[in-house]
Amino acid sequence: MVCERIREDTFKAPEDNLSEFGTYSAFTIKRKSDRYIFNEIGSYAADLDADFRTKNPSDNVTHMRYGPDLSFEVCDKTNRSVELGQLQLTIDDIDPETGYLKCGFGVQVNDFKKGVAFEHVRRDLLYVNNNSRLFIKEISLNGGILSADPSGNLLWNGKKLITET
C-alpha cells in the first residue's frame, strides 16, 4: 500500500512557509469508541494495566494503554496467519486540568501460549511515556549488556557496577 500527501503551497516561497517542511500525516489510523469518553477509557485502561501487573509482577516494561496500533502478522503456505506484534501510540495520561491527552509509544509482541487468552500474551519490548522516559529491560552497548537486578543494582554483563554516592 502506498499513501501520499502533498502539503505544499505553490504560491509561497519556501522560506515564507517553513511549516511545510515538518511532518504531516500521509496515513492516519483511528480507533473510535461509540460508548466511552476519554476519561472513562483512561480509567478502564488503568484497570487493564493493574490486572496485567498483578499477573506479571516482574514485568517493569509493559504499559497496558488504550490507543490505535499497526499490527504485523505472517502467513505460511497453509494460510495460517500469526500476529507477531504491534507498533502503538497510546493515551499515556490525561491532563486533569485541561483534559488534553498525553501520548505514549510502544513496541509490543505477542508471545502465544496454548490455552492463554490473547489479552494475556501481549508484552512491550519497549515503551516510551509522555515524559520521554524509556522503559526497556536491557541495553546492548558495543557487545556488552547493561541491565539491573531485582534490587535495582546496575549491572554490566551480569556484574554489579560500583557507583559513587
C-alpha positions in Angstrom: 0.0 0.0 0.0 1.3 3.4 -0.9 -0.2 6.6 0.6 0.8 10.1 -0.4 0.0 13.6 0.8 1.1 16.8 -0.9 1.5 19.6 1.5 3.0 22.5 -0.4 1.6 25.9 -1.0 2.8 26.6 -4.6 2.1 30.3 -4.2 4.5 30.9 -1.4 8.3 30.9 -1.3 9.7 28.0 0.9 11.2 30.5 3.4 7.8 32.1 3.8 6.2 28.8 4.7 8.7 26.7 6.6 6.0 24.7 8.4 5.5 22.7 5.2 8.9 21.1 5.9 7.8 19.4 9.1 5.9 16.1 9.2 2.3 15.8 8.1 0.2 12.7 8.1 0.2 10.7 4.9 -1.7 7.8 6.5 -3.9 8.1 9.6 -5.2 5.2 11.8 -8.1 6.0 14.1 -9.5 3.9 16.9 -13.0 5.1 17.9 -15.3 4.5 20.8 -19.1 4.9 20.4 -19.6 4.1 24.1 -17.0 5.8 26.3 -15.4 9.3 26.7 -11.6 9.6 27.2 -11.7 9.8 31.0 -13.7 6.5 31.1 -11.3 5.0 28.6 -8.3 6.0 30.7 -9.9 4.6 33.8 -10.6 1.2 32.2 -7.2 1.1 30.6 -5.7 1.7 34.1 -7.7 -1.3 35.3 -6.3 -3.4 32.5 -2.8 -2.3 33.4 -3.3 -3.1 37.1 -4.6 -6.6 36.1 -1.5 -7.1 33.9 0.8 -6.0 36.8 -1.0 -8.5 39.2 -0.4 -11.3 36.8 3.1 -10.2 35.7 4.7 -8.6 38.7 8.3 -8.8 37.4 7.4 -7.0 34.1 8.5 -3.4 34.6 8.5 -2.6 30.8 4.9 -3.3 29.7 2.3 -0.5 29.9 -1.2 -1.5 29.0 -2.8 1.6 27.4 -5.6 2.4 25.1 -4.9 3.6 21.5 -4.5 2.5 17.9 -1.8 0.2 16.7 -0.3 -1.0 13.5 -0.3 -4.8 13.6 2.1 -7.1 11.9 1.5 -10.8 11.0 3.0 -13.5 8.9 1.2 -16.2 6.9 2.6 -19.6 5.7 1.6 -21.7 2.6 -1.2 -23.4 4.6 -2.7 -19.9 5.0 -2.1 -19.9 8.8 -1.7 -16.3 9.9 0.0 -15.4 13.2 0.0 -11.9 14.6 3.6 -11.1 15.7 3.1 -7.7 17.4 2.2 -4.1 17.1 3.6 -0.5 17.0 1.3 1.5 19.1 0.6 5.1 20.0 -1.4 5.2 23.2 -3.1 7.5 25.7 -0.4 7.6 28.3 -2.1 10.1 30.5 -4.9 12.7 30.6 -4.1 16.1 31.9 -6.6 16.5 34.8 -6.9 20.3 34.4 -7.3 20.6 30.6 -8.5 17.1 29.7 -5.7 17.1 27.0 -4.5 13.6 26.0 -0.8 12.8 26.5 0.6 10.2 24.1 3.0 7.3 24.7 4.7 5.0 22.2 5.2 1.2 22.4 6.5 -1.8 20.6 4.5 -4.8 21.6 4.9 -8.5 20.8 2.5 -11.5 21.2 4.1 -14.5 23.0 1.3 -17.0 22.3 0.9 -19.9 24.7 -1.6 -22.7 24.4 -4.7 -22.1 26.4 -3.9 -18.5 27.3 -6.2 -15.7 26.1 -4.8 -13.1 23.6 -5.0 -10.3 26.1 -2.6 -12.2 28.4 0.1 -12.9 25.8 1.0 -9.3 24.9 4.0 -7.5 26.3 6.1 -4.5 25.5 9.6 -4.8 24.2 9.8 -1.1 24.9 7.6 1.7 26.0 8.2 5.5 26.0 5.9 7.5 28.2 4.8 11.1 27.7 7.7 12.4 29.8 10.1 10.7 27.3 11.0 8.0 29.9 12.1 4.8 28.1 11.1 1.5 29.7 13.2 -1.4 28.5 14.7 -4.4 30.1 18.3 -4.4 28.9 20.6 -2.4 26.6 23.3 -3.9 24.4 26.2 -1.5 24.3 29.1 -2.4 22.0 28.7 -6.1 22.8 28.0 -5.7 26.5 24.7 -5.9 28.3 23.6 -3.1 30.7 20.8 -4.2 33.0 19.6 -4.0 36.6 19.0 -6.8 39.1 15.7 -7.1 41.2 17.4 -4.9 43.9 18.0 -2.1 41.5 21.7 -2.6 41.2 23.2 -1.6 37.8 24.9 -4.5 36.1 27.4 -4.7 33.2 27.4 -8.2 31.7 25.9 -9.6 34.9 28.4 -8.0 37.2 27.5 -5.2 39.6 28.8 -1.8 38.7 30.4 0.3 41.5 28.7 3.7 41.7 29.8 6.7 43.8 27.2 8.3 46.1 
